[in-house]
């Protein structure tokens, strides 16, 4: 009986190692920063809006047209944007991660102005 029990324990430990390893690999492959697809969508939209603001300068009509195009291209509206911001407003860690991504994207665009913002 001791040998069978040891076999079951060994199999259980091996199973836990395999499942744990798979879980770690899965989470790392989906996102290294801990952000969701919606979070990345927000960062893309924010960067595009920042670029639009820079392009439009003080021309509010042009800015409105650029924002409308950004919303249409990303299948969102201002309500989605406000809802997203409201949903994450209390999550300080997520804010930091999101700002890190935004800053990374903007810095990348400064280094390579011809690169796509997304």
ABEGO torsion letter per residue (X at the ends): XAAAAAAAAAAAAAAAAAAAAAAAAAAAAABAAGBBAAAAAAAAAAAAAAAAAAAAEABAAAAAAAAAAAAAAAGBBAAAAAAAAAAAAABAAAAAAAAAAAAAAAAAAAABAABBAX
